[in-house]
Amino acid sequence: MQASLAATTGVEHVADVVAHLLAGADVVMTTSALLRHGPDHARALLEGLQDWMRRKGFDTIQKVRGLLAAPADADHTESERSSYVSAMRRANTGVYSS
């Protein structure tokens, strides 16, 4: 049985939509962003996604979805370490500053 993945947190910008789709999300929920920015923000996200796909040569969402997902049989220790190091580098460059 294959489960669906819905991304529900941190979806504010086109890059967030793209990242969740690349990770394998079937659905990307944007309720909080739409409440903050208004309903026209949905159009901006969709147009941004279409633009990104065009620039990268993708003609369907199916070709994007899961492209960067880790295989089920992968050693996740290395991936976890890489994610930790990346997060620490972002924190040290002020990305997480308020």
KALIN-V836526 format. One record per pair of residues at least 24 apart in sequence whose ideal C-beta (glycine too) atoms are under 7 Angstrom apart, sorted by the first residue. I is the first residue (numbers start at 0). J is the second residue. D is the distance in Angstrom with one decimal. If there is no record, write none. Layout:
I/J/D + I/J/D
This chain:
13/44/5.8 + 13/47/3.2 + 13/48/5.9 + 13/51/6.3 + 16/44/5.7 + 16/48/5.4 + 17/48/6.6 + 17/51/5.6 + 20/60/6.7 + 20/63/5.0 + 20/64/5.4 + 21/63/6.3 + 21/66/5.2 + 21/67/4.3 + 22/67/6.2 + 22/68/5.6 + 23/64/6.1 + 23/65/3.8 + 23/68/4.1
